[in-house]
Amino acid sequence: MKTNSVILAATGLLAIALVAGCEWSSGGSATYFSDRYNWVSFNGIYRPVPPNPLISDYDQNPGGDIYSFTVIQEGERLTINDNNGAVYTGTLSRVVTNAGSSRDTPQGELQPTEGTEVTAHFSVTGRSKANQNVRMTGIFQGVVSVSTNNLVTITDRIITGTWLELPNGKTGDVYGEAM
């Protein structure tokens, strides 16, 4: 009887230790990565289309004029660096083609063919060199020039969107071409 009580107590303590020791959430500082958009790349340096600035309807930035964005895309992760050294991070989402097929999931979808237009939505946040919190949202667009063996080359890439400084509400229109 005493042996059964000891075994039961030990089993109970072991069960509590196992459950208490399990951490099922990822925590607030964890990062998430998905390679779902690896089939498309909007990487490159984007510059304004003359005579327009990269960010129009926007007064001169006290942190320095912004005349280029370097876009680094890894799957759905997106980083945009401006020429002043400011970094804006976020995600790429909802990649679609003019054929109407969504490429949100890479499995079971047809490879886009040459001449297919591709559009991807994005949202990034960061702090400008003028020390302002910034949110940029918009789209990348391009045209498939080569599509073989699940590798897609995109040309005629552009970025369009909205620049919003928080909390002052200052806005601008973003428009640039990849060089």
C-alpha positions as CSV (number, residue, x, y, z in Angstrom):
1,M,0.0,0.0,0.0
2,K,2.8,2.4,1.0
3,T,4.6,1.4,-2.3
4,N,1.5,2.2,-4.3
5,S,1.2,5.7,-2.6
6,V,4.9,6.4,-3.4
7,I,4.6,5.4,-7.0
8,L,1.4,7.4,-7.4
9,A,3.0,10.5,-5.8
10,A,6.1,10.1,-8.0
11,T,4.0,9.7,-11.1
12,G,2.0,12.8,-10.2
13,L,5.1,14.9,-9.6
14,L,6.6,13.7,-12.9
15,A,3.4,14.6,-14.8
16,I,3.4,18.1,-13.1
17,A,7.1,18.6,-13.9
18,L,6.6,17.6,-17.6
19,V,3.6,19.9,-18.1
20,A,5.1,22.8,-16.1
21,G,8.3,22.5,-18.1
22,C,6.6,22.8,-21.5
23,E,6.6,26.2,-23.2
24,W,4.2,26.2,-26.1
25,S,4.3,29.8,-27.1
26,S,7.1,31.4,-29.1
27,G,7.4,34.5,-27.0
28,G,7.2,38.2,-27.9
29,S,10.7,38.5,-29.4
30,A,10.4,35.4,-31.7
31,T,10.5,36.0,-35.5
32,Y,8.5,34.2,-38.1
33,F,9.8,33.2,-41.5
34,S,8.0,31.7,-44.5
35,D,9.6,31.0,-47.9
36,R,6.2,31.0,-49.6
37,Y,7.3,33.9,-51.9
38,N,10.7,32.6,-52.8
39,W,9.6,32.0,-56.4
40,V,9.5,35.8,-57.0
41,S,12.1,38.4,-56.2
42,F,11.7,42.2,-56.0
43,N,15.2,42.7,-54.7
44,G,17.1,45.6,-56.1
45,I,17.8,49.3,-55.9
46,Y,14.8,51.5,-56.7
47,R,15.3,55.1,-57.8
48,P,12.9,57.9,-58.7
49,V,11.6,58.3,-62.3
50,P,12.7,61.7,-63.5
51,P,11.6,64.4,-63.0
52,N,9.7,63.1,-60.0
53,P,11.3,62.4,-56.6
54,L,11.1,59.0,-55.0
55,I,8.7,60.3,-52.4
56,S,6.5,63.1,-53.8
57,D,4.2,65.5,-52.0
58,Y,6.7,65.4,-49.2
59,D,8.7,68.3,-47.8
60,Q,12.4,68.0,-47.6
61,N,13.4,65.4,-45.1
62,P,15.5,67.0,-42.2
63,G,17.3,63.6,-42.1
64,G,18.4,64.0,-45.7
65,D,16.6,63.6,-49.1
66,I,15.6,60.1,-49.9
67,Y,16.6,59.2,-53.5
68,S,17.0,55.4,-53.4
69,F,15.6,52.3,-51.7
70,T,17.5,49.1,-51.5
71,V,15.0,46.3,-51.3
72,I,16.0,42.9,-49.8
73,Q,13.3,40.2,-49.9
74,E,13.7,36.8,-48.3
75,G,10.5,34.8,-48.8
76,E,7.8,37.0,-47.3
77,R,10.3,39.0,-45.2
78,L,11.1,42.4,-46.5
79,T,13.8,45.0,-45.7
80,I,14.0,48.4,-47.3
81,N,17.1,50.5,-46.7
82,D,17.1,54.2,-47.8
83,N,20.2,56.0,-49.0
84,N,20.4,57.8,-45.5
85,G,20.9,54.4,-43.7
86,A,17.4,54.1,-42.3
87,V,16.0,50.6,-42.2
88,Y,12.3,49.6,-42.7
89,T,11.2,46.0,-42.1
90,G,8.0,44.2,-42.7
91,T,6.4,41.7,-45.0
92,L,5.4,40.9,-48.6
93,S,1.9,39.6,-49.0
94,R,-0.7,38.6,-51.5
95,V,1.3,38.0,-54.6
96,V,-0.9,37.7,-57.7
97,T,-0.5,37.5,-61.4
98,N,-2.6,39.1,-64.2
99,A,-3.8,35.6,-65.0
100,G,-5.7,35.8,-61.8
101,S,-3.9,33.1,-59.9
102,S,-2.8,33.8,-56.4
103,R,0.6,32.6,-55.6
104,D,0.1,32.8,-51.8
105,T,0.8,29.1,-51.6
106,P,3.6,27.7,-53.8
107,Q,2.1,24.1,-54.0
108,G,-0.1,23.1,-56.8
109,E,0.0,26.3,-58.8
110,L,1.0,26.9,-62.3
111,Q,4.3,28.6,-63.0
112,P,3.8,32.1,-64.4
113,T,4.8,32.3,-68.1
114,E,6.8,34.9,-69.8
115,G,5.0,38.2,-70.1
116,T,2.8,37.6,-67.0
117,E,2.5,40.6,-64.8
118,V,3.1,40.0,-61.1
119,T,1.9,42.3,-58.2
120,A,2.9,41.9,-54.5
121,H,1.5,43.9,-51.6
122,F,3.9,45.1,-48.9
123,S,4.0,46.8,-45.5
124,V,7.1,48.0,-43.7
125,T,7.8,50.1,-40.6
126,G,10.9,51.8,-39.3
127,R,12.5,55.0,-38.1
128,S,13.7,57.6,-40.6
129,K,17.0,59.5,-40.2
130,A,14.8,62.5,-39.3
131,N,13.9,60.4,-36.2
132,Q,10.3,59.8,-37.3
133,N,8.4,56.6,-37.1
134,V,7.4,55.6,-40.6
135,R,5.0,53.2,-42.2
136,M,5.2,52.4,-45.9
137,T,2.5,50.4,-47.6
138,G,2.0,49.7,-51.3
139,I,2.8,47.3,-54.1
140,F,5.6,46.0,-56.2
141,Q,4.9,45.2,-59.8
142,G,6.9,43.5,-62.5
143,V,6.8,41.4,-65.6
144,V,8.0,37.8,-65.9
145,S,10.8,37.6,-68.4
146,V,12.0,34.0,-67.8
147,S,10.2,31.2,-66.1
148,T,11.9,27.8,-66.0
149,N,12.4,25.1,-63.4
150,N,10.5,27.1,-60.7
151,L,12.9,30.1,-61.2
152,V,11.3,33.3,-62.2
153,T,13.1,36.4,-63.4
154,I,11.1,39.7,-63.1
155,T,11.9,42.8,-65.1
156,D,10.3,46.3,-65.3
157,R,10.0,46.3,-61.5
158,I,8.4,49.3,-59.8
159,I,7.5,50.2,-56.3
160,T,4.4,52.4,-55.6
161,G,2.9,53.2,-52.2
162,T,2.3,55.6,-49.4
163,W,4.8,57.0,-46.9
164,L,3.3,57.9,-43.5
165,E,5.1,59.5,-40.6
166,L,3.6,58.7,-37.2
167,P,2.3,60.4,-35.1
168,N,2.5,63.7,-37.1
169,G,0.6,62.3,-40.1
170,K,2.9,63.7,-42.8
171,T,2.5,61.6,-46.0
172,G,4.0,61.2,-49.4
173,D,3.5,59.1,-52.5
174,V,6.3,56.6,-53.2
175,Y,7.1,55.8,-56.9
176,G,10.4,54.3,-58.1
177,E,11.9,51.9,-60.7
178,A,14.4,49.1,-60.1
179,M,17.7,49.8,-61.7
